[in-house]
Amino acid sequence: MSDVVELPEDGVTADLSPAVTGAGVQSVDRALGILEVLARTGESGVTELAVELGVHKSTAFRLVATLEAHRLVEQTSDRGRYRLGMGILRLAGATTARLDLVQEARPISRQLAADTGETVNIAVLAESSALYLDQVAGSSALQPHNWVGQHIPLHATSNGKVLLSGLDESALDAALGKLASYTPHTITGRAKFRDELARVREQGYAVAVDELEIGLTAVAAPIRNAHGDVVASMSVSGPSFRLPEDRVGEVVRLVVSAAVEVSHRLGWGHR
């Protein structure tokens, strides 16, 4: 009998029976082995790959065909021989861009955390959620939750609102799923939420008070690339009692200024 579980991230179900996981993991391991061999040798034929992996030639061929379909490997001019494909560069480029973002933002995040005393986060859009890439805790955050690597809702957070504000209509429709309610203050109506995004675009920042969690306030501003596209969001968050309405205005000024500085470092404005 299969062990079917529900994955907490997106609610999908997966068959985790030993037969399925064993074969699947083995195939992934062998596919990664092919990429490692090609990275080391430059190019190899299917027979050579089969020998390296210790598998039958037909198995190696099926793995290579799958990798080729995803452009992770490609045939050389000498048919039957393979090398790493352009898909590898695409994946590497995405990783490099995120590493560059974190590297450029880190000193500014530290200064912002010092100036506000609160937690600073950098987030990017990851399909229908926001993914936290980096976090710096301020002096007031005694034991902050580590959000790095975690996904959060888009519509109930200041970071999410900023990231959504940079999308066109078609991309926005694709990213917005059901507007789930997390607190009585969460915006769940689509028309009202679109009005909120229009306000974010106009003022250049987003605020979320008690929308994801009662007692949590966050302010975020967009980070732009050299083309002016919103590629990330920078936020300051903390307990609502430390970020009352009369203090939010000052935090907004600091966050916007910091996000603009990171944007300049990424080439925006050609400063």
C-alpha positions in Angstrom: 0.0 0.0 0.0 1.3 3.4 -0.9 2.1 6.1 1.7 0.4 9.1 0.3 1.1 12.3 2.2 0.1 16.0 1.8 3.0 18.3 1.4 2.6 21.4 3.7 4.0 23.9 1.2 1.2 23.8 -1.4 -1.2 21.1 -0.3 -0.4 18.7 -3.1 -0.3 15.0 -2.5 2.7 12.7 -3.2 3.1 9.0 -3.3 6.1 8.3 -1.0 6.0 4.5 -1.1 9.5 2.8 -1.1 9.0 1.7 -4.8 8.3 5.2 -6.0 10.9 7.1 -3.9 13.6 4.5 -4.5 13.3 4.6 -8.2 12.8 8.3 -8.4 15.7 9.2 -6.2 18.0 6.8 -8.1 17.0 8.4 -11.4 17.7 11.9 -10.0 21.0 10.7 -8.6 22.0 9.2 -12.0 20.9 12.3 -13.9 23.0 14.5 -11.6 25.9 12.1 -12.1 25.7 12.7 -15.9 25.9 16.4 -15.4 28.9 16.0 -13.1 30.6 13.8 -15.7 30.0 16.3 -18.5 31.3 19.1 -16.3 34.5 17.1 -15.7 35.0 15.8 -19.3 33.6 18.5 -21.4 31.8 16.0 -23.6 31.0 12.3 -23.6 29.1 9.7 -25.5 26.3 7.6 -24.1 28.5 4.5 -23.9 31.1 6.4 -21.8 28.4 7.8 -19.6 26.9 4.4 -19.0 30.3 3.1 -18.0 30.9 6.0 -15.6 27.5 5.5 -14.0 27.6 1.7 -14.0 24.3 1.4 -15.8 23.0 -0.2 -19.0 23.5 2.0 -22.2 19.7 2.2 -22.7 19.3 3.6 -19.2 22.0 6.2 -19.8 20.3 7.1 -23.1 16.9 7.7 -21.4 18.5 9.9 -18.8 20.4 11.9 -21.4 17.2 12.3 -23.5 15.4 13.7 -20.5 18.2 16.1 -19.7 18.3 17.2 -23.4 14.5 17.9 -23.4 15.1 20.3 -20.5 18.1 21.8 -22.4 20.5 20.8 -19.5 22.6 18.8 -22.0 22.9 19.1 -25.8 24.4 17.1 -28.6 27.7 18.3 -30.1 28.4 18.5 -33.8 29.6 14.9 -33.5 26.2 13.3 -33.0 26.0 10.8 -30.2 28.2 12.9 -28.0 26.9 15.3 -25.4 27.9 18.4 -23.4 26.3 20.7 -20.9 23.5 22.7 -22.4 22.3 26.3 -22.2 19.8 25.4 -19.6 22.6 25.1 -17.1 23.6 28.7 -17.8 20.0 29.8 -17.2 19.9 28.1 -13.8 23.3 29.4 -12.9 22.4 32.9 -14.0 19.3 32.8 -11.7 21.4 31.7 -8.8 24.1 34.3 -9.5 21.5 37.1 -9.8 20.1 36.2 -6.3 23.6 35.9 -4.8 24.5 39.3 -6.3 21.3 40.8 -4.8 22.0 39.4 -1.3 25.6 40.6 -1.5 24.7 44.1 -2.6 21.9 44.4 -0.1 23.6 43.0 2.9 25.5 46.1 4.1 22.5 48.3 3.6 20.2 45.8 5.4 22.6 45.9 8.3 22.5 49.6 8.5 18.7 49.7 8.2 18.4 47.1 11.0 20.7 49.3 13.1 18.7 52.4 12.3 15.3 50.9 13.1 16.2 48.3 15.6 13.9 45.9 13.8 14.3 42.9 11.5 15.1 43.5 7.8 14.2 41.0 5.1 14.9 40.7 1.4 12.3 38.7 -0.5 11.7 37.8 -4.2 8.7 36.5 -6.1 8.6 32.7 -6.3 5.5 31.9 -8.4 2.6 32.3 -6.0 4.5 33.2 -2.9 7.3 35.4 -1.6 10.6 33.7 -0.9 12.9 35.2 1.7 16.6 35.4 0.6 18.2 37.2 3.5 17.5 38.5 7.0 19.3 40.8 9.4 18.0 41.2 12.9 17.9 44.6 14.7 18.8 45.2 18.3 15.2 45.1 19.4 14.6 41.6 17.9 15.8 39.4 20.8 15.1 36.0 19.2 13.7 36.7 15.7 12.2 33.9 13.6 14.6 33.0 10.8 12.6 33.5 7.6 15.4 32.8 5.1 14.4 30.1 2.7 10.8 30.2 3.7 7.8 31.1 1.6 5.0 33.5 2.7 1.7 34.6 1.3 1.8 37.5 -1.2 -1.5 39.3 -0.4 -1.1 39.4 3.4 2.4 40.8 3.6 4.1 44.1 2.8 6.8 42.3 0.8 4.2 40.4 -1.2 2.3 43.5 -2.0 5.5 45.2 -3.3 6.4 42.2 -5.4 2.9 42.0 -6.9 2.9 45.7 -7.6 5.6 45.1 -10.2 3.6 42.6 -12.3 1.4 43.3 -15.3 -2.2 42.1 -15.4 -1.6 38.7 -16.9 1.3 37.9 -14.5 -0.7 39.2 -11.6 -3.6 36.9 -12.4 -1.3 34.0 -12.6 0.4 34.8 -9.2 -2.8 35.5 -7.3 -4.6 32.5 -6.1 -7.3 32.4 -3.4 -6.9 35.4 -1.1 -7.0 33.4 2.1 -7.8 35.1 5.4 -5.2 35.0 8.1 -6.6 37.6 10.4 -9.7 39.9 10.4 -7.4 42.5 8.8 -6.3 40.4 5.8 -7.6 41.8 2.4 -9.5 39.0 0.8 -11.6 40.8 -1.8 -9.9 41.0 -5.2 -11.2 44.4 -6.1 -10.1 45.8 -2.8 -6.7 44.2 -3.1 -6.2 45.6 -6.6 -7.0 49.0 -5.1 -4.3 48.3 -2.5 -1.8 47.4 -5.2 -2.6 50.7 -7.1 -1.8 52.5 -3.9 1.5 50.7 -3.4 2.5 51.6 -7.0 1.6 55.2 -6.5 3.3 55.7 -3.1 6.3 53.4 -3.7 6.0 51.3 -0.6 3.6 48.9 1.2 2.4 48.6 4.7 0.8 45.5 6.4 -0.5 45.9 9.9 -1.9 42.7 11.6 -2.7 41.2 8.1 -0.6 38.1 8.3 -0.5 37.8 12.1 -2.1 39.9 14.8 0.6 42.1 16.5 2.9 42.1 13.4 3.6 45.3 11.4 5.8 45.4 8.3 6.8 48.1 5.8 8.4 47.2 2.4 9.8 49.0 -0.6 10.8 47.7 -4.1 14.3 46.9 -5.2 14.7 47.5 -8.9 17.2 46.2 -11.5 19.0 48.3 -14.2 15.8 48.1 -16.3 13.6 49.5 -13.6 11.9 46.1 -13.0 10.9 45.2 -9.4 13.2 42.2 -8.7 12.9 42.1 -5.0 11.5 43.7 -1.9 13.1 45.0 1.2 11.1 45.1 4.5 11.3 46.1 8.1 9.1 44.2 10.4 8.4 44.0 14.1 5.8 43.9 16.8 3.0 46.4 16.3 3.5 47.9 19.7 7.1 48.9 18.6 5.8 50.1 15.2 2.8 52.2 16.0 1.3 54.5 13.4 3.3 57.5 14.4 6.5 55.6 13.9 5.6 53.9 10.7 6.2 57.1 8.7 9.8 57.3 9.8 10.4 53.6 9.1 8.8 54.1 5.6 11.3 56.8 4.8 14.3 54.7 5.9 13.1 51.5 4.0 12.4 53.4 0.8 15.8 55.1 1.0 17.6 51.8 1.7 15.7 50.0 -1.2 16.7 52.8 -3.6 20.3 52.5 -2.6 20.3 48.7 -3.3 18.6 49.4 -6.6 21.3 51.9 -7.5 23.9 49.2 -6.7 22.1 46.9 -9.1 22.3 49.5 -11.9 19.0 51.3 -11.6 19.2 54.9 -12.4 22.8 54.4 -13.7 24.2 56.4 -10.8 
